[in-house]
C-alpha cells in the first residue's frame, strides 16, 4: 500500500487546515529533531556495545 499524489495532497491540505500555515514548519522542525536524536541514540548504543562497555565484567 503506497500513497499516491492525490492522497499526499489531501493529507497536506488537512494538516494545513488543522494547524495553520505558521505552525506546520515548527511541527516539522520538532519532528526532524526527534528523528535525528533517535538515529543518533541508536548509533551511539551500537558503539557502546561494540566496545564492550555494556558487557564489562564486574558490573
DRENSE-830434 format. One line per 10 residues: their letters; for each residue x, y, z of N, C-alpha, C. Coordinates in Angstrom, 3 decimals. Example, Ala and Ser with C-alpha at 12.3 -4.5 7.8 and 13.67 -1.06 7.14 Angstrom:
// residues 2
as) 13.190 -5.690 7.800 12.300 -4.500 7.800 13.200 -3.300 7.800; 12.850 -2.250 7.080 13.670 -1.060 7.140 12.900 0.030 7.870
This chain:
// residues 59
xxxxxxxxxx) 0.838 -1.170 0.000 0.000 0.000 0.000 0.890 1.243 0.000; 0.764 2.044 -1.015 1.554 3.272 -1.094 0.626 4.460 -1.295; 1.142 5.612 -0.960 0.374 6.834 -1.113 0.656 7.454 -2.474; -0.402 7.779 -3.179 -0.252 8.453 -4.458 -0.244 9.952 -4.267; -0.064 10.683 -5.336 -0.013 12.141 -5.239 -1.315 12.753 -4.697; -2.443 12.179 -5.058 -3.721 12.704 -4.589 -3.852 12.566 -3.071; -3.455 11.423 -2.534 -3.539 11.215 -1.088 -2.604 12.149 -0.334; -1.413 12.349 -0.868 -0.453 13.238 -0.219 -0.983 14.673 -0.191; -1.590 15.109 -1.293 -2.163 16.461 -1.354 -3.306 16.597 -0.354; -4.152 15.585 -0.232 -5.261 15.633 0.725 -4.751 15.681 2.164
xxxxxxxxxx) -3.729 14.913 2.466 -3.150 14.919 3.812 -2.536 16.284 4.107; -1.805 16.848 3.136 -1.196 18.164 3.321 -2.267 19.234 3.535; -3.364 19.163 2.788 -4.451 20.139 2.948 -5.100 20.002 4.321; -5.291 18.769 4.792 -5.881 18.561 6.114 -4.957 19.108 7.199; -3.660 18.896 7.077 -2.710 19.435 8.045 -2.735 20.958 8.044; -2.816 21.539 6.873 -2.865 22.991 6.761 -4.118 23.546 7.432; -5.232 22.879 7.253 -6.480 23.322 7.883 -6.441 23.148 9.401; -5.861 22.041 9.868 -5.827 21.766 11.300 -4.860 22.662 12.063; -3.673 22.862 11.515 -2.620 23.535 12.269 -2.327 24.950 11.793; -2.716 25.295 10.602 -2.413 26.627 10.082 -1.034 26.676 9.454
xxxxxxxxxx) -0.802 27.676 8.644 0.440 27.787 7.889 1.658 28.080 8.737; 1.486 28.778 9.843 2.636 29.159 10.654 3.098 28.035 11.569; 2.214 27.156 11.944 2.549 26.104 12.910 3.222 24.900 12.252; 2.946 24.634 10.992 3.465 23.439 10.324 4.994 23.402 10.287; 5.701 24.498 9.925 7.173 24.425 9.946 7.727 24.111 11.333; 7.100 24.632 12.372 7.544 24.333 13.733 7.352 22.854 14.051; 6.229 22.299 13.628 5.969 20.873 13.866 6.972 19.999 13.116; 7.255 20.361 11.868 8.202 19.576 11.072 9.613 19.685 11.650; 9.980 20.866 12.144 11.292 21.033 12.757 11.420 20.136 13.984; 10.385 20.121 14.822 10.402 19.265 16.005 10.459 17.796 15.641
xxxxxxxxxx) 9.725 17.412 14.614 9.741 16.021 14.158 11.129 15.647 13.634; 11.734 16.528 12.849 13.077 16.271 12.321 14.106 16.138 13.425; 14.021 17.007 14.441 14.957 16.932 15.560 14.772 15.627 16.334; 13.529 15.203 16.489 13.267 13.949 17.186 13.832 12.750 16.443; 13.650 12.726 15.133 14.185 11.627 14.317 15.705 11.640 14.356; 16.305 12.826 14.266 17.759 12.948 14.307 18.306 12.449 15.640; 17.651 12.823 16.730 18.089 12.394 18.060 17.949 10.879 18.221; 16.865 10.324 17.682 16.652 8.880 17.740 17.748 8.130 16.981; 18.074 8.608 15.773 19.127 7.964 14.989 20.471 8.069 15.698; 20.731 9.240 16.271 21.987 9.446 16.986 22.078 8.502 18.182
xxxxxxxxxx) 20.995 8.361 18.916 20.981 7.488 20.088 21.131 6.022 19.677; 20.491 5.624 18.594 20.589 4.227 18.175 21.997 3.906 17.679; 22.655 4.841 17.025 24.049 4.621 16.606 24.969 4.607 17.822; 24.703 5.439 18.786 25.524 5.505 19.994 25.453 4.215 20.784; 24.286 3.596 20.865 24.144 2.335 21.581 24.964 1.240 20.921; 25.007 1.223 19.593 25.803 0.228 18.884 27.281 0.403 19.197; 27.730 1.656 19.258 29.134 1.912 19.566 29.492 1.397 20.956; 28.610 1.601 21.919 28.873 1.166 23.288 28.944 -0.359 23.352; 28.026 -1.034 22.685 28.007 -2.497 22.696 29.254 -3.041 22.008; 29.637 -2.442 20.880 30.809 -2.918 20.150 32.089 -2.739 20.950
xxxxxxxxx) 32.172 -1.726 21.782 33.361 -1.503 22.592 33.373 -2.372 23.840; 32.249 -3.031 24.138 32.198 -3.913 25.283 31.888 -3.220 26.592; 31.472 -1.979 26.544 31.212 -1.236 27.788 30.013 -1.810 28.539; 29.057 -2.349 27.810 27.878 -2.895 28.478 28.139 -4.284 29.068; 29.150 -4.967 28.550 29.431 -6.327 28.997 30.717 -6.396 29.820; 31.016 -5.325 30.492 32.224 -5.248 31.304 32.066 -6.135 32.523; 32.993 -7.042 32.787 32.895 -7.884 33.982 32.992 -7.008 35.230; 32.221 -7.356 36.214 32.241 -6.619 37.467 31.085 -5.642 37.584; 30.263 -5.503 36.539 29.091 -4.625 36.619 27.954 -5.344 37.254
